[in-house]
Amino acid sequence: MLIATVDPRTQGRESYRRLAWRDAYEQMRAADRQGRLEPDDLDRMARSAYQMLLRPDLLPEVTEFVERLGWRPPASFTAETVSLFRFHSQDWKGHWWTTLTWEHVRSWTLEPAAD
């Protein structure tokens, strides 16, 4: 009998190297649920998600995956603070994350809703 354990981080890193964005994202999500992601892994996960935006042909596959998760956003939520940030990148149409900078402009504390 052969028993093998596959570390989702290792599999996700390999999928990322092969540019298999969906599998990389799924494997990194699995590792994240186990609490095992390192900063570089979070970077790979974010980049994989971004690359899927560059490939509209993957939309049906990604949509199916998200729907299988069974998560639904809340119908409403209460915010106490709203913040405005200024983002800048030298290359918004390409690898924007390599030159991304941000600056906090202002925050507002909201008044409680009237009943």
Secondary structure in CASP SS format (residue, H / E / C, confidence):
PFRMAT SS
TARGET T0000
AUTHOR 0000-0000-0000
METHOD secondary structure of the structure
MODEL  1
M C 1.00
L C 1.00
I C 1.00
A C 1.00
T C 1.00
V C 1.00
D C 1.00
P H 1.00
R H 1.00
T H 1.00
Q H 1.00
G H 1.00
R H 1.00
E H 1.00
S H 1.00
Y H 1.00
R H 1.00
R C 1.00
L C 1.00
A C 1.00
W H 1.00
R H 1.00
D H 1.00
A H 1.00
Y H 1.00
E H 1.00
Q H 1.00
M H 1.00
R H 1.00
A H 1.00
A H 1.00
D H 1.00
R H 1.00
Q C 1.00
G C 1.00
R C 1.00
L C 1.00
E C 1.00
P H 1.00
D H 1.00
D H 1.00
L H 1.00
D H 1.00
R H 1.00
M H 1.00
A H 1.00
R H 1.00
S H 1.00
A H 1.00
Y H 1.00
Q H 1.00
M H 1.00
L H 1.00
L H 1.00
R C 1.00
P H 1.00
D H 1.00
L H 1.00
L H 1.00
P H 1.00
E H 1.00
V H 1.00
T H 1.00
E H 1.00
F H 1.00
V H 1.00
E H 1.00
R H 1.00
L H 1.00
G C 1.00
W C 1.00
R C 1.00
P C 1.00
P C 1.00
A C 1.00
S C 1.00
F C 1.00
T C 1.00
A C 1.00
E C 1.00
T E 1.00
V E 1.00
S E 1.00
L E 1.00
F E 1.00
R E 1.00
F E 1.00
H E 1.00
S C 1.00
Q C 1.00
D C 1.00
W C 1.00
K C 1.00
G C 1.00
H C 1.00
W H 1.00
W H 1.00
T H 1.00
T C 1.00
L C 1.00
T E 1.00
W E 1.00
E E 1.00
H E 1.00
V E 1.00
R E 1.00
S E 1.00
W E 1.00
T E 1.00
L C 1.00
E C 1.00
P C 1.00
A C 1.00
A C 1.00
D C 1.00
END
